[in-house]
Amino acid sequence: MSAYVEITVEGAVQSVRLNRAEKKNALTVEMYKELAEALRGADASQSIAVTAILGQPGIFCAGNDMADFLAASQGASALQAFSFLEALAESEKPLIAAVDGPAIGIGTTLMLHCDLVFASPRAVFQTPFVNLGLVPEAASSLLGPRLMGHARAFELLVMGEPFAADRAKEAGLVNHIVPSEDLDAATLKAADTLARKPREAIRIARRLLKGDPGTIKKRMEEEGALFLERITSQEAIAAFSAFLQKEPRAR
């Protein structure tokens, strides 16, 4: 693993921590690859029961690294990102997330695949897809309305409105809001509690709750094809240019 994705295992809990705070944890091609490997490794492991995905103090994830994002039309970034999304859809073991600060783009849509989400009061969830001339990803166009209804999903995924922690909890995106200083501890405590439960019963229960992963992957493929088309559209190119002129940092 690179220095940007830290993997630790304590007992039956695997912790995956995004560690690129200087770039607001924006995801690169290599980070997507490592995240996918971590999820698939957990499924293959006899000892790991739960994976917890953590950020840094004040930032969870700013979405895609813009340089890699713009290179997606050349294939490398899209391939690794889709591998991670597939790993999310196929995950056989519980996923828990801890969000402190902004969770942008994939940082938000990732929550739709988690079984438990803990957030601090300063967490903010936002998806700027349409603002960038793009479309929702990670099967969020399917899972978002399923979770929170069409109106709120439209507000989050199309309008691009930010959801503060309390609004996200009201919408069903967040389970618990805890102080920033207690966030990791509360998340890992829940992960440990879950890891002690009968594993096969949890696997079956999750499958019943989530439904057929094939349906989720099919929507991911549909979104992905449209997403790649949109990247080279005039709308997207203009939006990227405006973004880079306004804020030339990773997003």
Steps between C-alpha positions, in 0.01 A plus 500: 500500500611857435539762769164640389298195609584361842381148581502367854336194651411473867320187601239433232472865387684636198546877503554674167609859555528759223826682565542776246393792712714751309275433197183462709514122451420534129515153348762408241509201264735319738280575801195354321701187426611466861150554636363230269775261610424571867130417457565187297771395744256530789247280320769238439627510858388253765603737779356836387131548576445875449667785311496856636578783256648806669622842392711766666400762758287757319490321163359171383540512122491776239406261221718428198842650454438747218808400298394135505143606443588677176704197391198272543413523132829317431377201697741449792314701762158372396616138512638522854207703628254246361696217661450671836130554434459133409677404822251713693204335332641150550622546858392203711600658831367807680637844417503785751608859428609789722453845343654813649478802271423504127406183310481602134399296194604140557555600862121532523384224264724256686269544801216338307695172509586515870300320765569755772614861465629710788546874444621796699300824520736655245439229237361626167382278215488635146507369141603754233445264207246705304688822579795344316283393207498138619253247640475313833719192551549201736136396439395809693222562246351170618596492868440868573126505417463158662643634825365855522229533237512676164473859625788489746712288265440757225609777733819316593595340167369747242473836672831432673376651825718435806350283771630584847529217751155550650332517156690190390381316811142609434532368144632163619853547369649518852425279802667690783646847555780511757760763593807510274732399782291186565427409139765236431455336838122478461534361148756237595299401807198434278722309257632283782147434628391398151808281454400294804162405358441172306661564163293281274178640647630853429596406143154362428323792671701754302417328173131503587514871587710607202348275236670360193844659449457435128230767487733750665788413267274532196407854605869577561576389144220715358617803699863432409433496126312829521764646732778429248290650220442813705868551585571598139184708456522875443310558824748297703807651332370850572421407860845346553668809359296730722579281802874501434504877452308554820665240722802317352513240775404133515133444551 
